[in-house]
């Protein structure tokens, strides 16, 4: 800015001379200043005009507060801080005076109390510099664009154009005392005052209400007007985010599984761990439903906003609940992934973000009607103790234990997990889920019994492998008798009334189509089918019904019955659930399985849909119906033929 004289005006941009018309007789002026008393009402920063901030000495001549003014590139909070602190550590007396004055006034330090030796009183502590930095940044921490800065305490205009106002207060540097003093702008010392045609750039600090609290003329770094301390920086904020999934009211963690049709909710929260308030915060919430199973991704920044969730830009101390999203009926075979992102997470920046995924997957279950389940009977061609033989499925674990299980008994050498015995029968000492589970140790959590101890070896069914050669394919033309084939072969077709067939296969068998017992038959002409494979038995995904007794008597890793395959290729069972759609159909077995291992792979229905009664419901995955029609007719290679005089059922049925 142009510099000013008390009585005479010198129009020089680089220097303000304030004094009498008698000139620059510094010794005389110094004596006069030392002798003069600074009394009267203050006009600026607690000092009377012409009296210095640090020493309160009178001197009515001087120059710019900072000889070079404010460099043009100072247009951010940090660059302003760097300028002031750089001057403080520069070793230049005038710059040190300016820097200490700016710091003390901006943080509201008490006015220095003279007497103070000339050259003294010119230091600030590290804590004061930190306070100065924090207060300046609090007007810029929400954003800067090179011309303005914005923060929780207000904003800064770095190049505010304004003219000099007559009657306003200005300041100058006192060279004799190395001090800063105020004066009043008049037309005699500033002829251009009130001339709107002569504009200068200033730095303006505004409070949060829009009021001006600091003005600095960039040309000379002279503060103008009544100065107020900058507001203290708000207590720092520290934001974290959280998404809490729940299903039917129960809390979940990311990676949890729910069933189709379950009610799923997501609570979205931002937690401020400090006492400050974060303002101007960018907040994003996204809901992404993905087909099948996906690994929890990095927090996603795209996707629709979750219903019921409203982001905000201000976060006070504690928990800010953004809302709850509700998925009323979870869609099957879906990953429900939700993300929440806020930035900045603290005054110094950073991002807080999270993504959680809840997987909607069926919990298919099997049922056995009219029979039992036994796990651990060694096959006679490798008879020994099978210590890890267990039964595993899904149950509701509620009264009645709807879900997987057998109408009668269950036995296992290892644990029985969520598969009930005596299912659907009368309550009492033998009530589900472990009334007919052996060993009968009672249900605890997901374990319904087991650890039976020992089970007898099974018959070596393949030892009797003889018969007419069979090349595979349609079973319908076959009459009563034994047949032998070399695998792999495919089979399907009907067993006509009265036909009793046993098929031995040296290798693997694929059941490629339904096998039924059609027509009208009675006790005198019951159909019968027994398939004995030395390898595996694969049941194609398209098969819905098979009848007979199916035995996989393999060794060396073979001997498994798979209830859902792609032809002769088993599906890979992993977390992706890629086989879910292909196997999403019910399989009814009117008969029995005997194998080293049975892989129940149908995904039809879910245990959520199960009922306590023995109902053969459509939502079951595999259903075994074991009836007298399976053991009344004797296989064709039975040693004797005879008749039953009577048939009755006595408890227990095992």
C-alpha positions as CSV (number, residue, x, y, z in Angstrom):
1,X,0.0,0.0,0.0
2,X,1.0,3.6,-0.3
3,X,2.8,4.8,2.8
4,X,1.6,7.7,4.8
5,X,2.9,10.9,6.5
6,X,1.3,12.5,9.5
7,X,1.3,16.0,8.0
8,X,3.1,15.6,4.6
9,X,2.3,12.8,2.2
10,X,5.1,11.0,0.3
11,X,3.6,8.9,-2.6
12,X,6.1,6.0,-2.5
13,X,4.9,2.5,-2.7
14,X,7.9,0.9,-1.2
15,X,8.1,3.1,2.0
16,X,5.8,4.9,4.4
17,X,7.3,7.9,6.1
18,X,5.3,9.0,9.1
19,X,6.7,12.1,10.9
20,X,6.7,15.9,10.9
21,X,7.4,18.1,7.9
22,X,10.7,18.8,9.5
23,X,12.1,15.7,7.9
24,X,14.0,12.7,9.2
25,X,16.1,14.0,12.1
26,X,16.1,10.6,13.8
27,X,18.1,11.5,16.9
28,X,15.7,14.3,17.7
29,X,12.7,12.2,16.9
30,X,14.1,9.4,19.0
31,X,14.5,11.7,21.9
32,X,11.0,13.1,21.4
33,X,9.6,9.5,21.1
34,X,11.3,8.4,24.2
35,X,10.0,11.4,26.1
36,X,6.5,11.2,24.8
37,X,3.8,9.4,26.8
38,X,1.4,7.0,24.9
39,X,-1.8,7.7,26.6
40,X,-5.4,8.0,25.6
41,X,-7.9,5.6,24.2
42,X,-6.6,2.7,22.1
43,X,-7.5,2.6,18.4
44,X,-6.0,-0.8,17.4
45,X,-4.6,-3.9,19.1
46,X,-4.8,-2.1,22.5
47,X,-2.5,0.9,21.5
48,X,-3.0,4.6,21.0
49,X,-2.1,6.0,17.6
50,X,1.7,6.3,16.9
51,X,2.4,4.0,19.9
52,X,4.1,0.6,19.3
53,X,2.6,-2.8,20.1
54,X,5.7,-4.2,22.0
55,X,7.1,-1.2,23.8
56,X,4.3,1.4,23.7
57,X,6.8,4.1,22.5
58,X,5.8,7.0,20.3
59,X,7.2,7.4,16.8
60,X,5.2,9.0,14.0
61,X,7.3,7.8,11.1
62,X,7.9,4.4,9.6
63,X,7.4,2.0,6.8
64,X,5.6,-1.2,5.7
65,X,5.1,-3.8,8.4
66,X,6.9,-6.2,6.0
67,X,9.2,-4.5,3.5
68,X,8.4,-6.9,0.6
69,X,4.7,-7.2,1.5
70,X,2.9,-10.6,1.0
71,X,4.3,-12.5,-2.0
72,X,1.7,-13.2,-4.7
73,X,2.0,-16.9,-4.3
74,X,0.8,-16.9,-0.7
75,X,-2.8,-18.2,-1.3
76,X,-3.2,-21.1,1.1
77,X,-3.2,-21.6,4.8
78,X,0.1,-23.5,4.7
79,X,1.8,-20.9,2.5
80,X,0.7,-18.1,4.9
81,X,2.0,-20.1,7.9
82,X,5.3,-20.7,6.1
83,X,5.7,-17.0,5.3
84,X,5.1,-16.0,8.9
85,X,7.2,-18.7,10.5
86,X,10.0,-18.3,7.9
87,X,10.2,-14.6,8.9
88,X,10.3,-15.5,12.6
89,X,13.4,-17.7,12.0
90,X,15.0,-15.4,9.4
91,X,17.3,-13.4,11.7
92,X,15.9,-10.2,10.2
93,X,14.8,-7.8,13.0
94,X,11.9,-6.3,11.0
95,X,10.6,-9.7,9.9
96,X,10.9,-11.1,13.4
97,X,8.9,-8.2,14.7
98,X,6.2,-8.7,12.1
99,X,6.0,-12.5,12.6
100,X,5.8,-12.3,16.4
101,X,3.1,-9.6,16.2
102,X,1.0,-11.6,13.7
103,X,1.3,-14.8,15.7
104,X,0.5,-13.2,19.1
105,X,-2.4,-11.2,17.7
106,X,-3.9,-14.1,15.8
107,X,-3.9,-16.4,18.8
108,X,-5.1,-13.7,21.3
109,X,-2.0,-13.5,23.5
110,X,-2.1,-10.7,26.1
111,X,-0.8,-7.3,25.1
112,X,2.9,-7.0,26.0
113,X,3.4,-4.9,29.2
114,X,6.2,-2.3,29.0
115,X,8.8,-1.5,30.1
116,X,10.6,-4.1,28.0
117,X,14.1,-3.6,26.8
118,X,14.4,-2.5,23.2
119,X,14.9,-5.6,21.1
120,X,13.4,-7.9,23.7
121,X,9.8,-9.3,23.9
122,X,10.3,-10.8,20.4
123,X,9.9,-14.5,20.9
124,X,7.1,-17.0,20.8
125,X,7.1,-20.6,22.1
126,X,6.7,-23.7,20.1
127,X,3.2,-24.2,21.6
128,X,2.3,-20.7,20.5
129,X,3.4,-21.5,16.9
130,X,1.4,-24.7,17.0
131,X,-1.7,-22.8,18.2
132,X,-1.1,-20.2,15.4
133,X,-0.9,-23.0,12.8
134,X,-4.0,-24.8,14.1
135,X,-6.1,-21.6,14.2
136,X,-5.1,-20.6,10.6
137,X,-5.8,-24.1,9.3
138,X,-9.3,-24.1,10.9
139,X,-10.3,-21.5,8.3
140,X,-9.0,-23.8,5.5
141,X,-9.3,-27.4,6.4
142,X,-12.4,-28.1,4.4
143,X,-11.0,-27.0,1.1
144,X,-8.9,-24.5,-0.8
145,X,-8.9,-23.4,-4.4
146,X,-6.1,-20.8,-4.7
147,X,-8.3,-17.8,-4.2
148,X,-10.3,-18.9,-1.2
149,X,-10.0,-21.3,1.7
150,X,-12.8,-22.8,3.8
151,X,-12.9,-24.3,7.2
152,X,-15.1,-25.0,10.2
153,X,-14.3,-21.6,11.7
154,X,-14.9,-19.5,8.6
155,X,-13.1,-18.7,5.3
156,X,-10.3,-16.7,3.8
157,X,-10.3,-14.5,0.7
158,X,-6.7,-14.3,-0.4
159,X,-7.1,-11.6,-3.0
160,X,-9.9,-9.4,-1.8
161,X,-9.9,-6.1,-3.8
162,X,-10.7,-3.0,-1.7
163,X,-10.0,0.7,-1.5
164,X,-8.6,2.6,1.5
165,X,-11.3,3.9,3.8
166,X,-11.0,7.3,5.4
167,X,-11.3,6.9,9.2
168,X,-10.1,3.3,9.1
169,X,-7.2,2.1,11.1
170,X,-3.8,1.2,9.5
171,X,-0.5,0.1,10.9
172,X,3.2,0.7,10.2
173,X,6.7,-0.4,11.2
174,X,8.6,1.9,13.7
175,X,12.2,1.7,12.6
176,X,13.6,3.4,15.8
177,X,12.1,0.8,18.1
178,X,11.5,-2.1,15.7
179,X,7.9,-2.1,16.6
180,X,4.5,-1.9,15.0
181,X,2.1,0.9,15.7
182,X,-1.4,2.1,14.5
183,X,-2.7,5.3,13.0
184,X,-5.9,6.6,11.5
185,X,-6.3,6.9,7.7
186,X,-7.2,10.5,6.7
187,X,-7.3,12.4,3.4
188,X,-4.2,14.3,4.5
189,X,-2.0,11.2,5.0
190,X,-3.8,9.0,2.3
191,X,-5.2,11.3,-0.4
192,X,-6.7,8.3,-2.3
193,X,-8.9,7.2,0.7
194,X,-12.5,6.7,-0.2
195,X,-11.6,6.6,-3.9
196,X,-13.2,3.4,-5.2
197,X,-11.3,3.7,-8.4
198,X,-8.0,2.9,-6.6
199,X,-8.2,-0.7,-5.4
200,X,-5.6,-2.9,-3.7
201,X,-5.5,-6.7,-2.9
202,X,-6.0,-7.7,0.7
203,X,-6.2,-10.9,2.7
204,X,-9.6,-11.1,4.5
205,X,-10.3,-13.6,7.3
206,X,-14.1,-14.2,7.9
207,X,-15.7,-15.9,10.9
208,X,-18.3,-18.6,10.4
209,X,-21.1,-15.9,10.4
210,X,-19.4,-14.1,7.5
211,X,-18.0,-11.2,9.6
212,X,-14.5,-9.9,8.8
213,X,-12.1,-10.4,11.7
214,X,-8.7,-9.8,10.0
215,X,-7.6,-7.6,7.0
216,X,-4.1,-7.6,5.7
217,X,-3.0,-5.3,2.9
218,X,-0.8,-7.5,0.6
219,X,1.4,-4.7,-0.7
220,X,2.9,-4.0,2.7
221,X,1.5,-6.7,5.0
222,X,-0.1,-4.0,7.1
223,X,-3.0,-5.2,9.3
224,X,-6.0,-2.9,9.0
225,X,-9.0,-2.2,11.2
226,X,-10.0,-3.7,14.5
227,X,-8.3,-7.1,14.8
228,X,-9.9,-10.0,16.6
229,X,-8.1,-13.3,17.5
230,X,-8.8,-16.1,15.1
231,X,-11.1,-18.7,16.7
232,X,-9.5,-21.7,18.3
233,X,-9.3,-24.7,16.1
234,X,-12.2,-27.1,16.9
235,X,-11.1,-30.2,18.8
236,X,-9.9,-32.5,16.1
237,X,-12.3,-35.1,14.8
238,X,-11.4,-38.8,14.0
239,X,-14.0,-40.6,11.9
240,X,-14.5,-44.3,11.5
241,X,-17.3,-46.1,9.8
242,X,-19.3,-49.2,10.5
243,X,-22.0,-51.3,8.8
244,X,-23.7,-53.8,11.0
245,X,-25.7,-56.5,9.2
246,X,-28.5,-58.4,11.0
247,X,-30.8,-61.2,10.0
248,X,-34.2,-61.6,11.7
249,X,-32.9,-59.3,14.5
250,X,-29.7,-61.3,15.2
251,X,-26.3,-59.5,14.6
252,X,-24.1,-60.9,11.9
253,X,-20.5,-60.3,10.7
254,X,-19.3,-59.7,7.2
255,X,-19.1,-63.1,5.4
256,X,-22.1,-64.5,7.2
257,X,-24.7,-66.6,5.4
258,X,-28.4,-66.2,5.5
259,X,-31.2,-68.1,3.8
260,X,-33.4,-67.1,0.9
261,X,-36.4,-65.2,2.3
262,X,-34.7,-64.0,5.4
263,X,-35.1,-60.5,6.6
264,X,-31.7,-58.7,6.4
265,X,-30.9,-55.2,7.7
266,X,-27.8,-53.1,7.5
267,X,-27.2,-50.3,10.0
268,X,-24.9,-47.5,8.7
269,X,-22.9,-45.5,11.3
270,X,-20.1,-43.0,11.4
271,X,-18.3,-42.8,14.7
272,X,-16.3,-39.7,15.7
273,X,-13.8,-40.8,18.3
274,X,-12.8,-37.2,19.3
275,X,-14.6,-34.2,20.7
276,X,-14.4,-32.1,17.6
277,X,-17.0,-31.8,14.8
278,X,-16.1,-32.8,11.2
279,X,-17.8,-30.5,8.7
280,X,-17.7,-30.6,4.9
281,X,-17.2,-34.3,5.0
282,X,-17.8,-36.3,1.8
283,X,-20.0,-39.3,2.6
284,X,-20.9,-42.2,0.3
285,X,-23.0,-45.3,0.9
286,X,-23.5,-47.9,-1.8
287,X,-25.6,-51.1,-2.1
288,X,-24.4,-53.8,-4.6
289,X,-26.2,-57.1,-5.0
290,X,-24.1,-59.6,-6.9
291,X,-25.1,-63.0,-8.4
292,X,-23.5,-65.9,-6.6
293,X,-20.7,-65.7,-4.2
294,X,-18.0,-63.0,-4.4
295,X,-15.1,-62.3,-2.2
296,X,-15.6,-59.1,-0.1
297,X,-14.2,-56.4,-2.5
298,X,-12.3,-53.2,-1.7
299,X,-14.9,-50.6,-0.6
300,X,-16.9,-49.8,-3.8
301,X,-17.5,-46.2,-4.7
302,X,-20.3,-46.9,-7.2
303,X,-23.7,-48.4,-6.9
304,X,-27.1,-47.3,-5.8
305,X,-27.7,-45.5,-2.5
306,X,-29.1,-47.9,0.1
307,X,-32.8,-47.3,0.9
308,X,-33.4,-45.7,4.2
309,X,-29.8,-44.3,4.4
310,X,-29.1,-40.6,4.3
311,X,-25.5,-39.4,4.3
312,X,-24.6,-36.0,5.9
313,X,-21.5,-33.8,5.8
314,X,-21.3,-33.0,9.5
315,X,-20.3,-35.4,12.2
316,X,-20.2,-34.4,15.8
317,X,-18.7,-36.4,18.7
318,X,-19.9,-40.0,19.1
319,X,-22.1,-42.0,16.8
320,X,-24.0,-40.6,13.8
321,X,-26.5,-43.1,12.6
322,X,-27.2,-42.6,8.9
323,X,-30.1,-45.0,8.7
324,X,-31.1,-48.7,8.4
325,X,-31.5,-50.5,5.0
326,X,-34.0,-53.4,5.0
327,X,-34.0,-56.3,2.6
328,X,-37.3,-57.8,3.4
329,X,-36.8,-61.1,1.6
330,X,-33.2,-62.0,0.7
331,X,-32.9,-63.3,-2.9
332,X,-31.4,-66.7,-3.3
333,X,-27.8,-67.2,-4.4
334,X,-26.8,-63.6,-4.0
335,X,-24.0,-61.6,-2.3
336,X,-25.4,-58.6,-0.6
337,X,-22.4,-56.2,-0.5
338,X,-22.6,-52.8,1.2
339,X,-20.0,-50.0,1.4
340,X,-19.6,-46.8,3.4
341,X,-16.9,-44.2,2.8
342,X,-16.2,-40.8,4.5
343,X,-13.4,-38.4,3.7
344,X,-11.5,-36.7,5.2
345,X,-11.5,-38.9,8.3
346,X,-9.5,-36.3,10.3
347,X,-8.4,-32.7,9.9
348,X,-5.2,-34.0,8.3
349,X,-7.1,-36.0,5.7
350,X,-7.4,-39.7,5.0
351,X,-10.4,-41.8,4.3
352,X,-12.4,-44.1,6.5
353,X,-14.2,-46.9,4.5
354,X,-15.7,-50.4,4.9
355,X,-17.5,-53.0,2.9
356,X,-19.4,-55.9,4.2
357,X,-21.0,-58.8,2.3
358,X,-23.7,-61.1,3.5
359,X,-24.3,-64.2,1.4
360,X,-27.7,-65.6,0.7
361,X,-27.4,-69.3,0.3
362,X,-29.8,-72.2,0.7
363,X,-29.4,-74.7,3.5
364,X,-30.8,-77.8,1.7
365,X,-31.8,-80.7,3.8
366,X,-32.7,-84.4,3.3
367,X,-35.4,-86.6,4.8
368,X,-35.6,-90.4,5.2
369,X,-39.1,-91.8,5.5
370,X,-39.7,-95.4,6.7
371,X,-36.1,-96.1,7.4
372,X,-32.8,-95.4,9.2
373,X,-29.5,-93.8,8.5
374,X,-26.2,-95.5,9.4
375,X,-22.7,-94.0,9.0
376,X,-19.6,-96.0,9.6
377,X,-20.4,-99.6,8.6
378,X,-17.2,-100.7,6.8
379,X,-17.7,-102.6,3.6
380,X,-16.5,-106.2,3.8
381,X,-13.9,-105.8,1.1
382,X,-12.1,-103.3,3.4
383,X,-13.6,-104.1,6.8
384,X,-12.1,-102.0,9.6
385,X,-13.0,-99.1,11.9
386,X,-14.2,-96.0,10.1
387,X,-13.7,-93.5,12.8
388,X,-14.6,-90.3,10.9
389,X,-18.0,-91.5,9.6
390,X,-20.6,-88.8,10.5
391,X,-23.9,-87.4,9.3
392,X,-24.1,-83.7,8.4
393,X,-27.0,-81.6,7.3
394,X,-29.2,-78.6,8.4
395,X,-31.8,-78.3,11.1
396,X,-33.9,-75.4,12.4
397,X,-32.8,-76.4,16.0
398,X,-36.3,-75.4,17.2
399,X,-39.0,-77.3,19.0
400,X,-39.6,-80.4,16.9
401,X,-36.3,-79.9,15.1
402,X,-37.7,-79.4,11.6
403,X,-35.2,-79.9,8.9
404,X,-32.9,-82.9,8.1
405,X,-33.4,-86.3,9.6
406,X,-34.9,-89.7,9.6
407,X,-38.3,-90.9,10.6
408,X,-36.6,-93.6,12.7
409,X,-33.1,-94.3,13.8
410,X,-29.6,-92.7,13.1
411,X,-26.3,-94.3,14.0
412,X,-22.8,-92.9,13.4
413,X,-19.3,-93.6,14.6
414,X,-18.5,-89.9,14.6
415,X,-20.7,-86.9,15.3
416,X,-24.2,-86.4,13.9
417,X,-24.6,-82.7,13.0
418,X,-28.1,-81.2,12.7
419,X,-29.8,-84.4,11.6
420,X,-32.6,-85.5,13.8
421,X,-33.8,-89.1,14.6
422,X,-37.3,-90.1,15.4
423,X,-38.4,-87.0,13.3
424,X,-42.1,-86.4,13.2
425,X,-43.0,-89.2,15.7
426,X,-44.7,-88.7,19.1
427,X,-42.9,-86.8,21.8
428,X,-41.7,-88.4,25.0
429,X,-38.4,-90.1,26.0
430,X,-37.6,-90.8,22.3
431,X,-38.4,-87.3,21.1
432,X,-36.4,-85.6,18.3
433,X,-33.7,-84.7,17.7
434,X,-31.9,-87.6,19.4
435,X,-34.5,-90.0,20.7
436,X,-33.4,-92.8,18.3
437,X,-29.8,-91.5,17.8
438,X,-27.1,-94.0,18.7
439,X,-25.2,-93.5,20.9
440,X,-28.0,-91.6,22.5
441,X,-26.0,-88.7,24.1
442,X,-28.6,-86.0,23.7
443,X,-28.5,-82.9,21.6
444,X,-26.0,-80.1,22.4
445,X,-25.9,-77.1,20.1
446,X,-25.5,-78.4,16.5
447,X,-24.5,-81.9,17.7
448,X,-27.4,-84.3,17.9
449,X,-25.5,-87.4,19.1
450,X,-23.1,-89.9,17.5
451,X,-19.9,-91.6,18.7
452,X,-21.6,-95.0,18.6
453,X,-18.5,-97.0,19.0
454,X,-18.7,-99.8,16.4
455,X,-20.9,-101.0,13.6
456,X,-20.9,-104.3,11.7
457,X,-19.3,-104.7,8.3
458,X,-21.6,-104.7,5.3
459,X,-22.0,-107.6,2.9
460,X,-19.5,-107.8,0.0
461,X,-22.2,-107.3,-2.6
462,X,-19.8,-107.3,-5.6
463,X,-18.5,-110.7,-4.6
464,X,-21.5,-112.3,-6.4
465,X,-20.9,-110.3,-9.6
466,X,-22.1,-112.6,-12.4
467,X,-24.7,-112.4,-15.1
468,X,-25.7,-111.6,-18.6
469,X,-23.5,-109.0,-20.3
470,X,-25.1,-105.5,-20.4
471,X,-23.7,-102.6,-22.4
472,X,-25.6,-99.9,-20.5
473,X,-28.4,-97.6,-21.5
474,X,-32.1,-98.3,-21.2
475,X,-33.1,-100.7,-18.4
476,X,-36.7,-101.1,-19.6
477,X,-36.1,-104.1,-21.9
478,X,-34.4,-106.1,-19.2
479,X,-36.2,-109.0,-17.6
480,X,-35.7,-110.7,-14.3
481,X,-32.1,-111.8,-13.8
482,X,-28.5,-110.8,-13.1
483,X,-26.5,-108.6,-15.5
484,X,-22.9,-107.6,-15.6
485,X,-21.3,-104.5,-17.3
486,X,-18.0,-102.9,-17.6
487,X,-18.0,-99.2,-16.6
488,X,-18.3,-96.5,-17.2
489,X,-21.9,-96.9,-18.3
490,X,-25.1,-94.8,-18.3
491,X,-28.4,-96.2,-17.2
492,X,-32.0,-95.0,-17.1
493,X,-35.5,-96.4,-17.8
494,X,-38.3,-98.3,-16.1
495,X,-38.5,-101.6,-14.2
496,X,-41.7,-103.3,-15.3
497,X,-44.0,-105.0,-12.8
498,X,-42.6,-108.5,-11.8
499,X,-39.1,-107.9,-13.1
500,X,-36.4,-108.3,-10.5
501,X,-33.0,-107.1,-11.7
502,X,-29.5,-106.9,-10.2
503,X,-26.8,-105.1,-12.2
504,X,-23.1,-105.5,-11.4
505,X,-20.9,-102.8,-12.9
506,X,-17.1,-103.1,-12.8
507,X,-16.4,-99.3,-12.7
508,X,-18.5,-96.2,-12.5
509,X,-22.2,-95.8,-13.2
510,X,-24.0,-92.6,-14.3
511,X,-27.7,-92.5,-13.8
512,X,-28.6,-90.2,-16.8
513,X,-32.4,-90.4,-16.5
514,X,-35.2,-91.3,-14.2
515,X,-35.6,-94.9,-13.0
516,X,-39.2,-95.7,-12.1
517,X,-41.4,-98.6,-11.2
518,X,-44.5,-97.8,-13.3
519,X,-47.7,-99.7,-13.9
520,X,-49.9,-101.6,-11.6
521,X,-48.2,-104.2,-9.4
522,X,-49.0,-106.0,-6.2
523,X,-47.2,-108.1,-3.6
524,X,-47.1,-111.0,-6.1
525,X,-45.4,-109.1,-8.9
526,X,-43.3,-106.4,-7.3
527,X,-40.5,-104.9,-9.4
528,X,-37.0,-104.9,-7.9
529,X,-33.7,-103.2,-8.9
530,X,-30.3,-103.4,-7.3
531,X,-27.2,-101.7,-8.8
532,X,-23.8,-102.7,-7.5
533,X,-20.8,-100.6,-8.7
534,X,-17.2,-101.2,-7.9
535,X,-16.6,-97.5,-8.5
536,X,-18.8,-94.4,-8.1
537,X,-22.4,-93.7,-8.9
538,X,-23.2,-90.4,-10.5
539,X,-26.8,-89.1,-10.6
540,X,-27.2,-86.4,-13.3
541,X,-28.7,-83.0,-12.4
542,X,-31.7,-83.7,-14.7
543,X,-32.8,-86.8,-12.8
544,X,-35.7,-86.3,-10.4
545,X,-36.7,-89.9,-9.4
546,X,-34.9,-93.2,-9.0
547,X,-36.1,-96.5,-7.6
548,X,-34.0,-99.4,-6.2
549,X,-31.0,-100.1,-4.0
550,X,-27.8,-98.4,-5.2
551,X,-24.5,-99.6,-3.9
552,X,-21.1,-98.0,-4.6
553,X,-18.6,-100.5,-3.2
554,X,-15.4,-98.9,-4.3
555,X,-11.9,-98.9,-2.8
556,X,-9.0,-96.5,-2.9
557,X,-11.1,-93.3,-2.9
558,X,-13.9,-94.7,-5.0
559,X,-17.3,-95.8,-3.8
560,X,-19.1,-92.4,-3.6
561,X,-22.7,-91.7,-4.6
562,X,-23.2,-88.2,-5.8
563,X,-26.8,-86.9,-6.0
564,X,-26.0,-84.2,-8.5
565,X,-23.5,-84.3,-11.3
566,X,-23.0,-83.0,-14.8
567,X,-23.1,-86.4,-16.4
568,X,-20.1,-88.4,-15.1
569,X,-18.5,-85.2,-13.8
570,X,-19.0,-84.2,-10.2
571,X,-19.5,-80.5,-9.5
572,X,-16.8,-78.7,-7.5
573,X,-18.3,-77.9,-4.1
574,X,-16.8,-74.6,-2.9
575,X,-17.7,-71.2,-1.5
576,X,-18.7,-69.9,-5.0
577,X,-21.7,-72.1,-5.1
578,X,-21.3,-72.5,-8.8
579,X,-23.4,-75.7,-8.8
580,X,-26.3,-74.1,-7.0
581,X,-28.4,-73.4,-10.1
582,X,-27.7,-76.6,-11.9
583,X,-28.6,-78.7,-8.8
584,X,-31.6,-76.7,-7.7
585,X,-34.1,-79.5,-8.0
586,X,-35.5,-82.2,-5.8
587,X,-34.3,-85.8,-6.0
588,X,-36.7,-88.6,-4.8
589,X,-35.1,-92.0,-4.0
590,X,-37.6,-94.7,-3.6
591,X,-35.1,-97.0,-2.2
592,X,-31.7,-96.9,-0.4
593,X,-28.1,-95.9,-0.8
594,X,-25.1,-98.0,0.4
595,X,-21.7,-96.4,-0.2
596,X,-18.3,-95.5,1.2
597,X,-19.6,-91.9,1.1
598,X,-22.8,-90.2,0.0
599,X,-22.5,-86.6,-1.3
600,X,-25.9,-84.9,-0.9
601,X,-25.6,-82.1,-3.5
602,X,-29.1,-81.1,-4.4
603,X,-29.8,-77.4,-3.5
604,X,-33.5,-77.4,-3.7
605,X,-35.3,-75.6,-0.9
606,X,-33.8,-74.5,2.4
607,X,-34.2,-75.5,6.0
608,X,-36.1,-72.2,6.7
609,X,-39.0,-73.7,4.7
610,X,-39.0,-77.0,6.6
611,X,-41.8,-78.3,8.8
612,X,-41.9,-80.6,11.7
613,X,-44.4,-83.2,10.4
614,X,-43.2,-85.9,8.0
615,X,-44.7,-84.2,5.0
616,X,-42.4,-85.1,2.0
617,X,-42.5,-81.4,1.1
618,X,-41.5,-80.0,-2.2
619,X,-38.8,-77.9,-0.6
620,X,-36.7,-80.9,0.5
621,X,-33.5,-81.5,-1.5
622,X,-33.2,-85.3,-1.3
623,X,-36.0,-87.6,-0.1
624,X,-35.6,-91.3,0.7
625,X,-38.7,-93.4,0.8
626,X,-37.9,-96.9,2.2
627,X,-40.9,-99.2,2.1
628,X,-41.6,-102.9,2.3
629,X,-41.7,-103.0,-1.5
630,X,-37.8,-102.9,-1.3
631,X,-37.3,-106.0,0.8
632,X,-40.4,-108.2,0.1
633,X,-39.3,-109.1,-3.4
634,X,-36.1,-111.1,-3.3
635,X,-33.2,-110.4,-5.7
636,X,-32.9,-112.9,-8.6
637,X,-29.7,-114.5,-7.1
638,X,-31.3,-115.1,-3.7
639,X,-30.5,-118.8,-2.6
640,X,-34.2,-119.6,-1.9
641,X,-37.6,-118.3,-2.8
642,X,-40.4,-118.3,-0.2
643,X,-43.5,-116.5,0.9
644,X,-44.3,-114.2,3.7
645,X,-47.2,-115.5,5.8
646,X,-47.5,-112.2,7.7
647,X,-45.7,-108.8,8.0
648,X,-45.9,-106.6,11.0
649,X,-43.9,-103.7,12.5
650,X,-42.7,-103.7,16.1
651,X,-40.7,-101.0,17.8
652,X,-37.9,-100.1,17.7
653,X,-37.5,-100.0,13.9
654,X,-33.8,-99.7,13.2
